[in-house]
Amino acid sequence: MLALIFAASLAGPPATIDRMAWLQGCWVQQKPNGAVEELWMAPGGGVMLGLGRTTREGRLREYEYTRIIESEGSLAYVAEPSGQETATFPLKSLDANEAVFENPAHDFPQRVIYRRLGPDAVTGRIEGEIGGKARSVDFPYKRCASGN
């Protein structure tokens, strides 16, 4: 019995959607010819709903519907990118400032990572392999200015 209590204390708090509340809000990465934006609703009903948009030279290039859901006592990241099938990434690790979701069977990416850098900065990262070579893309987001 003592071993079970000790093991539970190492596991940390359960992975509930409320632990992702730091991601809520509007985030933007400005680029010289466009922007990458993400908008996350506050946790509610066991889910956070997200929407992403990439624009270049004044035109929509990509969009994505996303969800972080409570599932089977943990969390999962569900992505529906423009022109692609829905992909689900179960939670691999979670702490106060970082969430790592992983699906080794997905083509690319295999991991989706969100890291809180402060109240107004978050980095999104996708990583994995393409053709046996490690690849990654970072999205250094700043909180959107009010009115945007």
C-alpha positions in Angstrom: 0.0 0.0 0.0 2.8 2.4 0.9 4.4 1.7 -2.5 1.2 2.7 -4.3 1.0 6.0 -2.3 4.6 6.8 -3.1 4.1 6.0 -6.8 1.0 8.3 -7.0 2.9 11.2 -5.4 5.6 10.9 -8.1 3.0 11.0 -10.8 2.0 14.6 -9.9 -1.5 16.1 -10.4 -3.8 14.5 -12.9 -3.7 15.9 -16.5 -6.9 17.9 -16.6 -7.8 20.5 -19.2 -7.6 23.2 -16.5 -3.8 22.7 -16.3 -3.6 24.1 -19.9 -5.4 27.4 -19.1 -2.1 29.3 -19.6 -2.5 28.7 -23.3 -5.8 30.5 -23.6 -5.9 33.7 -25.6 -4.6 35.1 -28.9 -1.0 34.4 -30.0 0.8 35.8 -33.0 4.2 35.3 -34.7 4.8 38.3 -37.0 6.9 37.7 -40.1 8.1 40.2 -42.7 5.6 39.0 -45.2 2.8 37.7 -43.0 1.9 36.1 -39.7 1.1 32.9 -37.9 -1.8 33.2 -35.4 -3.4 30.9 -32.9 -6.5 31.6 -30.8 -7.3 29.3 -27.9 -10.6 29.4 -25.9 -10.5 29.0 -22.1 -10.9 25.5 -20.8 -14.6 24.4 -20.6 -16.5 21.2 -20.8 -13.3 19.2 -20.8 -11.9 20.9 -23.9 -10.0 23.9 -25.2 -10.9 24.8 -28.7 -8.2 26.4 -31.0 -8.0 28.0 -34.4 -4.8 28.7 -36.4 -4.2 30.8 -39.5 -1.1 31.5 -41.5 -1.0 34.4 -43.9 1.6 35.4 -46.4 1.6 38.5 -48.7 -2.0 39.3 -47.6 -3.3 35.8 -48.5 -4.5 32.8 -46.4 -1.9 30.0 -46.8 -3.0 27.5 -44.2 -5.6 27.2 -41.4 -6.1 24.6 -38.7 -8.9 23.6 -36.2 -7.4 22.3 -33.0 -8.6 20.9 -29.7 -7.0 19.8 -26.5 -9.4 17.3 -24.9 -9.6 15.4 -21.7 -9.5 11.7 -22.8 -9.2 8.5 -20.7 -7.8 10.3 -17.6 -5.3 12.3 -19.6 -5.2 14.9 -22.4 -4.9 14.7 -26.2 -4.1 17.3 -28.9 -6.4 16.9 -31.9 -5.5 18.7 -35.1 -7.5 19.2 -38.3 -5.1 21.1 -40.7 -6.3 22.5 -44.0 -6.3 19.8 -46.6 -5.2 17.0 -44.3 -6.9 14.3 -42.2 -7.5 14.7 -38.5 -4.6 13.6 -36.3 -4.6 12.9 -32.6 -1.5 13.2 -30.3 -1.9 11.8 -26.8 -0.2 13.6 -23.9 3.4 12.5 -23.3 4.3 14.9 -20.5 2.9 17.9 -18.7 4.2 20.4 -16.1 3.4 23.9 -15.2 5.1 25.4 -18.2 5.2 22.7 -20.9 2.9 20.2 -22.6 4.3 17.5 -25.0 1.9 15.6 -27.1 3.2 12.6 -29.2 2.0 10.3 -31.9 4.9 8.2 -33.3 2.7 6.7 -36.0 1.9 10.2 -37.6 3.9 11.2 -40.7 5.0 14.7 -39.6 5.0 16.0 -37.0 5.2 13.2 -34.4 5.4 15.7 -31.5 3.5 18.9 -30.7 4.9 21.0 -27.9 3.7 24.1 -26.2 6.1 25.9 -23.8 5.1 28.9 -21.7 7.9 31.5 -21.5 6.0 34.1 -19.5 2.6 35.7 -19.3 2.9 37.1 -22.9 5.1 34.6 -24.6 4.6 31.0 -25.7 6.6 28.8 -28.1 4.8 26.2 -30.2 7.0 23.5 -31.7 6.4 20.6 -34.0 9.1 18.0 -34.4 9.7 14.5 -35.7 11.3 12.8 -38.7 10.9 13.1 -42.4 12.7 10.4 -44.5 14.7 9.4 -41.4 16.0 12.9 -40.8 15.1 14.9 -37.7 13.1 18.0 -38.4 11.5 20.7 -36.2 9.7 24.0 -36.6 9.4 26.6 -33.8 6.6 29.2 -33.5 7.7 31.9 -31.1 4.4 33.6 -30.3 3.7 36.8 -28.5 0.3 37.6 -27.0 -1.8 39.6 -29.4 -2.2 43.3 -28.6 -5.7 44.2 -27.4 -8.0 45.1 -30.3 -6.4 42.5 -32.6 
